[in-house]
Amino acid sequence: GNQCAYPRAGFLWSLTMTGGTSPPSEDDNLALEVRRSAFEDLEEKLVWRKNAPLLYDLFALCDLEQTAQSVSWLPDVEDEPTKLAVGLRQKGSQKSKLRVLELTCLVDNESSEEPWKTWSIDDLGAVSGFGLKGMKDQAPLRTAVEFKMPSDANRIAACPTQASLL
């Protein structure tokens, strides 16, 4: 049979590929194709997750609850954390938001067998990544300020002469 780099994924694959003795129907073929596609996506993500720490020094992934229409790194200001502005689109009649996030992290040079870490942040949700750790046992990212917007924030730019203005 096929050799799989991820034994559990191979087990999942073998479970989904077994069937009865009757010839497959068109619905069975469609379901089989959907499962194959899902398996290929899973395998690709597992390979990336395994190799990412070899390719990058640090990485952070934040699953936002709203769609981010625009994202912009803000200019560095001496003695202040690095900031990121995110324009979030709300669903329905809710107003859109502009959220400024601060990176509150340090480079984590400690090597471990499993480099990936996960943090739960109240207003952001789950953040996962590697190569970084929060300062003073905090999460590596926090919301500095949030503004409700009268319309979608589909473009964000900092003022070139005054970094605190967007």
C-alpha positions as CSV (number, residue, x, y, z in Angstrom):
1,G,0.0,0.0,0.0
2,N,0.9,3.7,0.1
3,Q,3.5,4.8,2.6
4,C,2.4,7.8,4.6
5,A,4.7,10.2,6.6
6,Y,1.9,10.6,9.1
7,P,0.7,7.3,10.4
8,R,-2.5,8.7,11.9
9,A,-3.4,10.4,8.6
10,G,-2.7,7.2,6.8
11,F,-5.0,5.4,9.2
12,L,-7.7,8.1,8.4
13,W,-7.1,7.5,4.7
14,S,-7.4,3.8,5.0
15,L,-10.7,4.1,7.0
16,T,-12.2,6.5,4.4
17,M,-11.2,4.3,1.4
18,T,-12.7,1.1,2.6
19,G,-16.2,0.4,1.5
20,G,-18.7,-2.4,0.8
21,T,-18.7,-4.9,-2.1
22,S,-21.3,-3.1,-4.3
23,P,-20.0,-0.9,-7.1
24,P,-19.7,2.8,-6.0
25,S,-22.5,5.2,-7.0
26,E,-22.0,8.7,-8.3
27,D,-22.7,10.0,-4.8
28,D,-20.1,7.6,-3.4
29,N,-17.6,8.8,-5.9
30,L,-18.3,12.5,-5.1
31,A,-17.9,11.7,-1.4
32,L,-14.7,9.9,-2.0
33,E,-13.3,12.8,-4.0
34,V,-14.2,15.2,-1.2
35,R,-12.5,13.0,1.3
36,R,-9.4,12.7,-0.9
37,S,-9.3,16.5,-1.2
38,A,-9.7,17.0,2.5
39,F,-6.9,14.4,3.1
40,E,-4.6,16.2,0.7
41,D,-5.2,19.5,2.4
42,L,-4.6,17.9,5.8
43,E,-1.4,16.3,4.6
44,E,-0.2,19.6,3.1
45,K,-0.9,21.4,6.4
46,L,0.9,18.8,8.4
47,V,4.0,18.9,6.2
48,W,4.0,22.8,6.4
49,R,3.6,22.6,10.2
50,K,6.5,20.2,10.5
51,N,8.8,22.2,8.2
52,A,7.9,25.8,9.1
53,P,10.2,26.0,12.1
54,L,13.1,25.0,9.9
55,L,12.3,27.8,7.4
56,Y,11.3,30.7,9.7
57,D,12.7,32.1,12.9
58,L,9.3,33.0,14.3
59,F,5.7,32.7,13.2
60,A,2.4,33.7,14.7
61,L,-1.1,32.8,13.5
62,C,-4.2,34.6,14.9
63,D,-7.7,33.3,14.0
64,L,-9.8,36.5,13.9
65,E,-13.6,36.2,14.4
66,Q,-14.3,38.8,11.8
67,T,-12.9,39.2,8.2
68,A,-9.8,41.4,8.1
69,Q,-10.2,43.7,5.1
70,S,-6.9,45.4,5.5
71,V,-3.7,45.0,7.5
72,S,-0.8,47.4,7.8
73,W,2.4,47.4,9.9
74,L,2.7,50.7,11.6
75,P,6.0,52.6,11.6
76,D,8.4,51.8,14.5
77,V,8.5,54.3,17.3
78,E,11.4,54.3,19.7
79,D,10.7,52.7,23.1
80,E,7.3,51.4,21.9
81,P,6.2,47.9,20.9
82,T,5.8,47.1,17.2
83,K,2.2,47.7,16.1
84,L,-0.1,46.3,13.5
85,A,-3.4,47.9,12.3
86,V,-6.2,45.6,11.2
87,G,-9.5,46.8,9.6
88,L,-12.2,44.3,10.5
89,R,-15.5,43.9,8.7
90,Q,-18.5,43.2,10.8
91,K,-21.4,41.0,9.8
92,G,-24.9,42.4,9.5
93,S,-25.8,45.8,11.0
94,Q,-22.7,45.9,13.3
95,K,-20.2,48.6,12.7
96,S,-16.8,47.8,11.3
97,K,-13.7,48.2,13.5
98,L,-10.2,49.3,13.3
99,R,-8.0,47.5,15.8
100,V,-4.4,48.3,16.6
101,L,-2.5,45.3,17.9
102,E,0.8,45.4,19.8
103,L,3.4,42.6,19.5
104,T,4.3,42.0,23.2
105,C,6.8,39.2,22.5
106,L,10.5,38.3,22.7
107,V,12.4,35.8,20.5
108,D,12.3,32.4,22.1
109,N,15.7,30.7,21.5
110,E,14.8,27.6,23.6
111,S,14.7,24.6,21.4
112,S,12.1,21.9,22.1
113,E,10.8,18.8,20.4
114,E,7.5,20.6,19.8
115,P,8.2,24.3,19.0
116,W,4.5,25.3,18.5
117,K,2.7,27.0,21.3
118,T,-0.8,28.3,21.7
119,W,-2.2,31.3,23.7
120,S,-5.7,32.3,24.3
121,I,-6.3,36.0,24.1
122,D,-9.6,37.5,25.4
123,D,-10.5,39.8,22.5
124,L,-8.5,38.0,19.8
125,G,-9.2,34.3,20.3
126,A,-6.5,31.6,19.8
127,V,-3.0,32.6,18.7
128,S,-0.5,29.9,17.8
129,G,3.1,30.1,16.7
130,F,6.7,29.3,17.4
131,G,10.0,31.1,18.0
132,L,8.4,33.7,20.3
133,K,7.2,34.0,23.8
134,G,5.2,36.7,25.6
135,M,6.9,39.2,27.8
136,K,6.2,38.7,31.6
137,D,4.2,35.6,30.9
138,Q,1.7,37.4,28.7
139,A,0.5,36.4,25.3
140,P,2.7,37.6,22.4
141,L,0.0,39.9,21.0
142,R,-2.6,42.2,22.5
143,T,-5.1,44.8,21.5
144,A,-3.8,48.3,22.2
145,V,-6.9,50.2,21.0
146,E,-10.1,49.6,19.0
147,F,-12.2,52.1,17.1
148,K,-15.7,51.6,15.7
149,M,-15.8,52.8,12.1
150,P,-18.8,54.3,10.2
151,S,-17.8,52.4,7.1
152,D,-15.4,49.5,6.2
153,A,-11.7,50.1,6.8
154,N,-10.6,48.7,3.5
155,R,-7.3,50.7,3.4
156,I,-5.1,51.7,6.3
157,A,-2.0,53.9,6.2
158,A,0.0,55.6,8.9
159,C,0.8,59.3,8.6
160,P,4.4,59.6,7.4
161,T,5.2,62.5,9.7
162,Q,3.3,61.4,12.8
163,A,3.2,57.6,13.3
164,S,0.4,57.7,15.8
165,L,-2.1,59.0,13.2
166,L,-3.8,56.6,10.8
